[in-house]
Amino acid sequence: MADGDGEEDGRQIRTLADLARVAGVSTGTVSRALAGSSLVNPKTRNHIRDLARRHGVRPNQMASKLRSRRTGVIGVVIPLGHERRQHISDPFFMTLLGALADELTESGYDIMLSRAIPDENEEWLDRITGSGMTDGVIVIGQSDQFDTIERVAESYRPMVVWGHYRTGQRHCVVGTDNALGGRLAAEHLIARGATRLLFLGDTTGIEIAQRLAGVEQAAIAAEIELTHFPLHLSDEEIVANIGAALTAHAGPVDGIIAASDLIAMAALKELHARGRRVPDAVQIVGYDDLPLAAQTMPPLTTIRQDIDFGAKAIVDRLRRRIENEDADSLVMRPELIERETSRSRGVSPRPF
């Protein structure tokens, strides 16, 4: 216990017992309040924390963790089974990681970050959840590891995943309705006159596969042509792959739907290099609405995932699961953010 120099009613406050006396509660209640336990009502918890801050009283963190059998650490892991050369520096990962870090640190947790390349034994997640080094685990993306995550979720409760929800699954997920997002993107371009669509993205991962499924649904309903070009997300391959896709489909394509904003930005750059004007010759819609999306030239139309809200929902659900409380999955509704890459001049909207 660190010493404090505060006084209350003429008596120094140095210990949890002193805080309990002043707050009019038990020492156990003070200990639980300072640990952030949901067993203490928010008003009392905030009052006790305020008293502790004012008087410089801090519990010995190591002793507290030993007593509670908690580490104060949350593991954050990014599985890359389908795209092994993708990096944590990917703009989407960095945006979500930043939002998660803010939420976790404000909740009193430290973060242990890892990038997992799943092996043939499928034990990458078992090693993390069974290490004893974390109080809970956040998985960013399911990649092609849905079955592994499901298996671990049978016996490991404090885990929340950013990803796609399947009816009846065991693991808790926070994510966007990806099929709806893909459909919104396609319907938007079709309404603006697009008749030959190109979808750019590798569909080995569940989320992108669902985005393509939504695009296909809209294309079938409008009876228009759709081509899919698998595209890897590694920095070393993305530009070359986009070049190959545009070379193969240079003539007929007038609408591109990218599986991510990063892909859409690379497509913008390649189209500019080829002298194909956006949106006059080709319209583009990305996916994610990263901060960079509004800064491209022209600004990128995209499907927005509410990453900040999603990060809050992930941390809230994880805290509840750590406390053995119920926490269900959350499927967020995506939103079309219209900018300049899909506002084609002189084209009348196509009726459905």
Helices and strands as residue ranges (DSSP letters): E 7-8, E 11-12, H 16-23, H 27-34, H 42-55, H 61-68, E 73-79, H 91-106, E 110-116, H 124-129, E 136-140, H 146-153, E 159-162, E 172-176, H 178-191, E 196-200, H 206-222, E 225-229, H 238-248, E 255-258, H 261-273, E 283-288, G 291-295, E 301-304, H 307-322, E 330-332, E 335-337, G 340-342
